[in-house]
Amino acid sequence: MLIDSGSTHSFINYKLTKLLNYFIYLVPPFQVMIKDGGTINCSRKCHNIKLNIGEYLLHSLIIAIEVGGVDVALGVQLLQSLATMAFTFLDLSIRFSS
């Protein structure tokens, strides 16, 4: 899982959605800008994806894309629903508090 505070939306690897048998909704095609300034074409999303992060259980809409290297990338819209987060980069940890 990747926490991407530079991304508005959250993404899930399309292959993982098939493996976990998630229902995929087709939506009108749209583009998402990626870090290098390019774009990815998107036309699928999943509703009510359940994610456990610490003691938090999230139910979220996540855009399904074909991507390598990561299964889930959490963007700002989803992260805002969590409590306050404190990052400690020395030991690569995240602490949640309300």
C-alpha positions as CSV (number, residue, x, y, z in Angstrom):
1,M,0.0,0.0,0.0
2,L,1.2,3.5,-0.9
3,I,0.2,6.6,0.9
4,D,0.3,9.4,-1.7
5,S,-0.4,12.8,-0.2
6,G,0.3,14.3,-3.6
7,S,-2.7,12.5,-5.2
8,T,-6.3,13.6,-4.9
9,H,-7.8,10.2,-5.7
10,S,-7.1,6.7,-4.5
11,F,-6.3,3.8,-6.8
12,I,-6.4,0.0,-6.7
13,N,-4.6,-2.3,-9.1
14,Y,-7.1,-3.6,-11.6
15,K,-5.6,-7.1,-11.4
16,L,-6.1,-7.1,-7.7
17,T,-9.8,-6.3,-8.1
18,K,-10.2,-9.3,-10.3
19,L,-8.3,-11.5,-7.9
20,L,-10.4,-10.4,-5.0
21,N,-13.6,-10.6,-7.1
22,Y,-14.6,-6.9,-6.5
23,F,-17.4,-5.6,-8.6
24,I,-16.1,-3.1,-11.1
25,Y,-18.3,-0.2,-12.3
26,L,-17.7,1.2,-15.8
27,V,-17.8,5.0,-15.9
28,P,-17.4,7.5,-18.7
29,P,-13.7,7.6,-19.6
30,F,-11.6,10.3,-17.8
31,Q,-7.9,11.0,-17.4
32,V,-5.8,11.3,-14.3
33,M,-2.5,13.2,-14.3
34,I,0.4,11.3,-13.0
35,K,3.6,12.5,-11.4
36,D,5.7,13.0,-14.6
37,G,2.9,15.2,-16.1
38,G,1.5,12.4,-18.3
39,T,-2.0,11.0,-18.0
40,I,-3.6,7.6,-17.4
41,N,-7.0,6.8,-19.0
42,C,-9.5,5.6,-16.5
43,S,-12.9,4.1,-17.0
44,R,-13.4,1.7,-14.0
45,K,-14.1,2.2,-10.3
46,C,-14.9,0.0,-7.3
47,H,-17.4,1.1,-4.5
48,N,-17.3,0.1,-0.9
49,I,-13.7,-1.2,-0.9
50,K,-12.9,-2.2,2.7
51,L,-9.5,-1.3,4.0
52,N,-8.1,-1.8,7.5
53,I,-5.5,0.7,8.6
54,G,-4.6,0.3,12.2
55,E,-7.9,0.4,14.1
56,Y,-9.7,2.2,11.3
57,L,-11.9,0.4,8.8
58,L,-12.5,2.4,5.7
59,H,-15.2,2.0,3.1
60,S,-14.2,3.9,0.0
61,L,-14.7,4.4,-3.7
62,I,-11.4,3.6,-5.4
63,I,-10.5,4.0,-9.1
64,A,-9.3,0.7,-10.7
65,I,-6.3,1.1,-13.0
66,E,-3.7,-1.1,-14.5
67,V,-0.5,-0.2,-12.7
68,G,2.6,-2.1,-11.6
69,G,4.6,-1.9,-8.3
70,V,1.7,-1.2,-5.9
71,D,-1.6,-2.8,-5.1
72,V,-3.3,0.3,-3.5
73,A,-2.5,4.0,-3.5
74,L,-4.3,6.1,-1.0
75,G,-4.9,9.7,-2.0
76,V,-5.9,12.8,0.0
77,Q,-9.7,12.4,-0.3
78,L,-9.5,9.1,1.5
79,L,-6.7,10.2,3.9
80,Q,-8.8,13.1,5.0
81,S,-11.4,10.7,6.4
82,L,-8.8,9.4,8.9
83,A,-7.8,11.0,12.2
84,T,-4.7,13.1,12.4
85,M,-1.6,11.2,11.2
86,A,2.0,11.7,12.4
87,F,4.7,10.4,10.1
88,T,8.1,9.4,11.6
89,F,10.4,8.9,8.7
90,L,13.3,7.7,10.8
91,D,11.6,4.4,11.4
92,L,9.1,4.6,8.5
93,S,6.0,4.6,10.7
94,I,2.7,6.4,10.8
95,R,0.7,7.0,14.0
96,F,-3.0,7.9,13.9
97,S,-4.7,9.9,16.6
98,S,-8.1,11.4,17.0
